[in-house]
Every structure is written in structure tokens, then in C-alpha cells.
Amino acid sequence: MSFDPFNIGHVPVGGPVPFFILGPCALESEAFAWEMARSLKDIAERTGIHFLFKASFDKANRTSIGSFRGPGPVEGCRILGEIAKALDVPVTTDIHTAAQAELAAEHVDLLQIPAFLCRQTDLLEAAAKTGRAVNVKKGQFLAPWDTVNIADKLRAFGCARFLLTERGTTFGYNNLVTDMRSLYWMRKEGLPVVFDATHSVQRPGGLGGSTGGDGELAPVLARAAVATGVDGLFMEVHSDPANALSDGPNQIPLEFIEDLLVKLIAIHHASH
């Protein structure tokens, strides 16, 4: 089985090379979002990649009640929409409710469904009915073949432009493991598959009041995923991960991302 190639903005899905979803975990501030978006666009132009800019307006499932969440949907979507128009870069963000789907669809090109909500039928329906492309993070509790049911729901709701993103599977307490076989099995079902390299190295709740992780492994897994075969790569990038307001231990430092992208494209060409 295979899917018909499509575009998200001007980013091709199912093209000859993988596309990339890049950006910080959270919209820490408007100035920070613009800084990161401009920097990543410059890197994309130098490396010749297609990318969407990603940032979250609300980190709704933080470990601790005192953790930073973000500017909220109205302000966050405004910022992302202005970045998309000014820089001519497609943008994406995660949504958590049906109402947020309708709001975000006015500003972003790709609606992301968080892993914990991947089977919420009403949320999938709301996202699908906006007419925007939809990216569903595979739940940490799902087998790869279970994503076929998610795809069937989206198709039933009229959504033909969707992605399924592998982001690791629960492996005991406070740990995730990535089974590269899942990328093969999901693509074999004719699904457009993205690999999330940074969330796959999380240690959920591993720091007690926050999530830890093995960030140095994110580039390792990204290289393996490209060699295995994926349609896209998702990587969170931050100019100063040590001081990030969310998920710092797993984000790739901005200074390293260009070299990694060059290597990933080279691996793709060597293995396909």
C-alpha cells in the first residue's frame, strides 16, 4: 500500500527526500519564537530542506502544576500565523480540544494531535473537519499497527492529508524505547510516517517534577530512522536547551542542527 503525495503549504509529503518539522518545544516568548523561526529558515535555505516551524502555545500535560505552559491558544496562534506569513514558512502546533482545532486552523498549516489524545475521536473529527492537514502523535501505549485505526477515523471524517508520528513507546517506569521496526510496519500499511527524534528520548517525569531525557541520543535515533525509511523527521530545537522553559533535556541545540540536517540528507541518499 502507499499514499498519494500531498503538500502542507509548500512542503511536499511523499517526495524524494524527507521533510522536517523543526522548532522549540514551547512559545516561550514572541521574540524568542521569531528568533528561532528566522534562524531555522536560514538553515533550511542553506541545506536545501523543506521544513515546517513548530512551537506549542500550551504545554497542557506538564508533569508539575508549577511548570511553564505557554501564552495560550489565542496569543500563540496569532504569533504562529504572523511568522508563517512574514517568513513564508508553514507552521504547526498541538491542539487539545475541538474548540482549539477551529481556532488554530485559522492560523496554522498543520494541526498536531498529542500522543495522549491520539484516540480521542471527537478531537480527530474536529481537526479533520477544519480542512487542515493533521499530524497524530502515536500514543506511547500503542502498537504500530494500532495506528491503522487512527488513519481510518481520519479518512472517515474526510481527511486525506494526515501524518502518523512515532515518538517512542513506554518501557517500564519513566522511560521510553524506540522500535525502528514500527517505522517499517506503519509505512507498509500505506501511512505517511514521521519520526520524532527528540520526544523519543524523553524520560517522562524522570526528574520528579519535570521530564528528563537523553538528548544526546536524539541525533542517533534520527540517523537510524532516516536509514530505516521515513517521510519526515520531527526534532525540537532550542538556542539554549539548558535554560529552556519546557523539555530542555531533549531539545537539540540550534548550533548543532545544520550539521545534523546535512548528515541526515546524506544518509537518506545513501540508503535509498
C-alpha positions as CSV (number, residue, x, y, z in Angstrom):
1,M,0.0,0.0,0.0
2,S,1.1,3.6,-0.5
3,F,-0.4,7.1,0.0
4,D,-0.9,9.8,-2.6
5,P,1.7,12.5,-2.1
6,F,0.4,15.9,-0.9
7,N,1.7,19.3,0.2
8,I,1.4,21.1,3.5
9,G,1.8,24.7,2.4
10,H,4.8,24.3,0.0
11,V,6.3,21.4,1.9
12,P,5.9,18.1,-0.1
13,V,5.0,14.9,1.8
14,G,5.9,11.7,0.0
15,G,8.6,13.4,-2.1
16,P,12.1,12.2,-3.0
17,V,13.6,13.3,0.3
18,P,12.1,13.6,3.9
19,F,10.7,16.9,5.1
20,F,11.4,18.3,8.6
21,I,9.3,19.7,11.4
22,L,11.6,21.9,13.5
23,G,11.2,24.4,16.3
24,P,11.3,24.8,20.1
25,C,9.1,22.9,22.4
26,A,7.2,25.9,23.6
27,L,6.4,29.5,22.6
28,E,8.5,30.9,25.5
29,S,8.0,34.5,24.2
30,E,7.1,36.2,21.0
31,A,10.7,37.5,20.4
32,F,12.1,34.0,21.1
33,A,9.7,32.4,18.5
34,W,10.7,34.9,15.8
35,E,14.4,34.4,16.6
36,M,14.1,30.6,16.3
37,A,11.9,30.7,13.2
38,R,14.3,33.1,11.4
39,S,17.3,31.0,12.3
40,L,15.8,27.8,11.2
41,K,14.6,29.3,7.9
42,D,18.2,30.4,7.2
43,I,19.5,27.0,7.9
44,A,16.8,25.4,5.8
45,E,17.8,27.6,2.8
46,R,21.4,26.7,3.2
47,T,20.8,23.0,3.5
48,G,18.0,22.9,0.9
49,I,15.5,21.1,3.1
50,H,11.7,21.6,3.3
51,F,10.5,22.4,6.8
52,L,7.6,23.4,9.0
53,F,8.2,25.6,12.0
54,K,6.8,24.1,15.2
55,A,6.1,25.5,18.7
56,S,3.4,24.8,21.3
57,F,1.1,27.6,22.6
58,D,0.1,25.4,25.6
59,K,2.0,22.6,27.2
60,A,-1.1,21.1,28.7
61,N,0.3,17.8,30.0
62,R,3.3,19.1,32.0
63,T,4.5,16.9,34.9
64,S,4.1,19.6,37.6
65,I,1.3,22.1,38.3
66,G,4.0,24.8,38.6
67,S,5.6,24.2,35.1
68,F,5.5,26.8,32.4
69,R,2.7,26.2,29.9
70,G,2.8,29.0,27.3
71,P,0.9,32.0,26.1
72,G,-2.4,30.2,25.4
73,P,-4.2,29.5,22.2
74,V,-5.3,33.0,21.1
75,E,-2.0,34.7,21.6
76,G,0.0,31.6,20.5
77,C,-1.9,31.1,17.2
78,R,-1.5,34.8,16.4
79,I,2.3,34.6,16.8
80,L,2.5,31.5,14.7
81,G,0.2,32.9,12.0
82,E,2.3,36.1,11.7
83,I,5.5,34.0,11.5
84,A,4.0,31.9,8.7
85,K,3.0,34.9,6.7
86,A,6.1,37.0,7.2
87,L,8.6,34.2,6.6
88,D,6.6,32.2,4.1
89,V,7.1,29.1,6.3
90,P,4.3,26.6,7.1
91,V,3.7,26.3,10.8
92,T,2.3,23.7,13.2
93,T,1.2,23.5,16.8
94,D,-0.6,21.0,19.0
95,I,-4.2,21.2,20.0
96,H,-6.1,19.7,22.9
97,T,-9.8,20.4,22.3
98,A,-12.2,20.7,19.5
99,A,-12.5,24.4,20.0
100,Q,-8.8,24.8,19.7
101,A,-8.8,23.0,16.4
102,E,-11.1,25.6,14.9
103,L,-9.1,28.5,16.3
104,A,-5.7,27.1,15.3
105,A,-6.9,26.2,11.8
106,E,-7.2,29.9,11.0
107,H,-3.5,30.4,11.6
108,V,-1.5,27.2,11.1
109,D,-1.0,24.8,8.3
110,L,-0.8,21.5,10.2
111,L,-2.7,20.6,13.4
112,Q,-0.9,18.2,15.7
113,I,-2.7,15.8,18.0
114,P,-0.7,15.0,21.1
115,A,0.1,11.3,21.8
116,F,-2.0,11.1,24.9
117,L,-5.0,12.2,22.8
118,C,-4.4,10.2,19.7
119,R,-7.5,8.0,20.0
120,Q,-9.9,10.9,21.0
121,T,-12.5,10.5,18.3
122,D,-14.1,13.9,18.8
123,L,-10.8,15.7,18.6
124,L,-9.7,13.8,15.5
125,E,-13.1,14.7,13.9
126,A,-12.8,18.4,14.8
127,A,-9.2,18.5,13.4
128,A,-10.2,16.7,10.2
129,K,-13.2,18.9,9.5
130,T,-11.1,22.1,9.5
131,G,-9.6,21.1,6.2
132,R,-6.1,21.4,7.5
133,A,-3.5,18.6,7.4
134,V,-3.4,16.7,10.7
135,N,-0.4,15.1,12.4
136,V,-1.2,12.5,15.0
137,K,1.5,11.5,17.5
138,K,1.4,7.8,18.1
139,G,0.5,7.1,21.7
140,Q,3.2,5.7,23.9
141,F,0.8,2.9,24.7
142,L,0.1,1.8,21.1
143,A,1.5,-0.9,18.9
144,P,2.4,0.4,15.4
145,W,-0.4,-1.4,13.7
146,D,-2.9,0.3,16.0
147,T,-2.3,3.5,14.1
148,V,-4.3,2.0,11.2
149,N,-7.5,2.6,13.3
150,I,-6.5,6.3,13.7
151,A,-6.0,6.6,10.0
152,D,-9.4,5.0,9.3
153,K,-11.0,7.6,11.6
154,L,-9.4,10.5,9.8
155,R,-10.3,9.2,6.4
156,A,-13.9,8.6,7.6
157,F,-14.0,12.3,8.6
158,G,-12.8,13.4,5.2
159,C,-9.2,14.0,6.0
160,A,-6.8,12.7,3.3
161,R,-3.8,14.8,4.3
162,F,-2.5,13.3,7.6
163,L,0.7,12.1,9.2
164,L,1.4,9.5,11.9
165,T,4.4,10.2,14.1
166,E,6.3,7.7,16.0
167,R,7.6,9.1,19.3
168,G,8.6,6.1,21.4
169,T,6.9,3.5,23.5
170,T,6.6,3.2,27.2
171,F,9.3,1.0,28.5
172,G,8.8,0.5,32.2
173,Y,8.7,3.4,34.6
174,N,10.0,6.9,33.4
175,N,11.4,5.5,30.2
176,L,10.7,5.1,26.5
177,V,12.2,2.9,23.8
178,T,12.0,3.3,20.1
179,D,11.4,0.2,18.0
180,M,12.6,1.1,14.5
181,R,10.5,-1.8,13.2
182,S,7.4,0.3,13.8
183,L,8.5,2.7,11.1
184,Y,8.6,-0.1,8.6
185,W,5.3,-1.6,9.7
186,M,3.5,1.7,9.7
187,R,4.7,2.6,6.2
188,K,3.9,-0.9,5.0
189,E,0.3,0.0,5.8
190,G,0.4,2.9,3.4
191,L,0.7,5.6,6.1
192,P,2.8,8.7,5.8
193,V,5.2,8.3,8.7
194,V,7.2,10.9,10.7
195,F,9.8,10.1,13.3
196,D,10.0,12.3,16.4
197,A,13.6,12.1,17.5
198,T,13.5,14.3,20.5
199,H,10.4,13.1,22.3
200,S,11.6,9.5,21.7
201,V,14.5,10.1,24.1
202,Q,12.3,11.5,27.0
203,R,12.3,10.1,30.5
204,P,8.7,11.1,31.4
205,G,8.6,12.5,34.9
206,G,12.2,11.3,35.3
207,L,13.3,14.4,37.2
208,G,10.5,14.1,39.7
209,G,8.7,17.4,39.0
210,S,9.7,17.5,35.3
211,T,10.6,15.3,32.4
212,G,14.2,14.3,31.8
213,G,15.8,12.7,28.8
214,D,18.8,11.6,26.9
215,G,19.1,14.4,24.4
216,E,22.5,13.2,23.1
217,L,20.7,10.2,21.7
218,A,18.2,12.2,19.5
219,P,20.6,12.6,16.6
220,V,21.5,8.9,16.9
221,L,17.9,7.9,16.6
222,A,17.2,10.4,13.8
223,R,20.0,8.9,11.7
224,A,18.6,5.4,12.3
225,A,15.1,6.5,11.3
226,V,16.3,8.0,8.1
227,A,18.2,4.9,7.2
228,T,15.1,2.8,8.0
229,G,12.9,5.0,5.9
230,V,10.5,7.8,6.9
231,D,8.6,10.5,5.1
232,G,9.5,13.2,7.7
233,L,11.6,14.0,10.8
234,F,10.4,15.9,13.8
235,M,13.1,17.5,16.0
236,E,12.7,20.1,18.7
237,V,15.4,22.7,18.5
238,H,16.4,25.4,21.0
239,S,19.1,28.1,21.1
240,D,19.8,27.4,24.8
241,P,18.4,24.0,25.9
242,A,19.9,24.2,29.3
243,N,17.6,27.2,30.1
244,A,14.5,26.1,28.1
245,L,11.2,26.5,29.9
246,S,10.0,23.1,28.7
247,D,11.6,19.9,27.7
248,G,15.2,21.3,27.7
249,P,17.0,17.9,28.2
250,N,15.7,16.6,24.9
251,Q,15.9,19.5,22.5
252,I,18.8,19.7,20.0
253,P,21.0,22.8,20.4
254,L,20.4,25.2,17.5
255,E,24.2,25.4,16.9
256,F,24.2,21.6,16.0
257,I,21.1,21.3,13.8
258,E,22.6,22.4,10.5
259,D,25.4,19.8,10.6
260,L,22.8,17.1,11.6
261,L,20.5,18.0,8.8
262,V,23.3,17.7,6.2
263,K,24.2,14.2,7.6
264,L,20.5,13.1,7.6
265,I,20.1,14.0,3.9
266,A,23.3,12.3,3.0
267,I,22.1,9.1,4.9
268,H,18.9,9.2,3.0
269,H,20.6,9.4,-0.4
270,A,23.0,6.6,0.6
271,S,20.2,4.3,1.8
272,H,17.6,4.8,-0.9
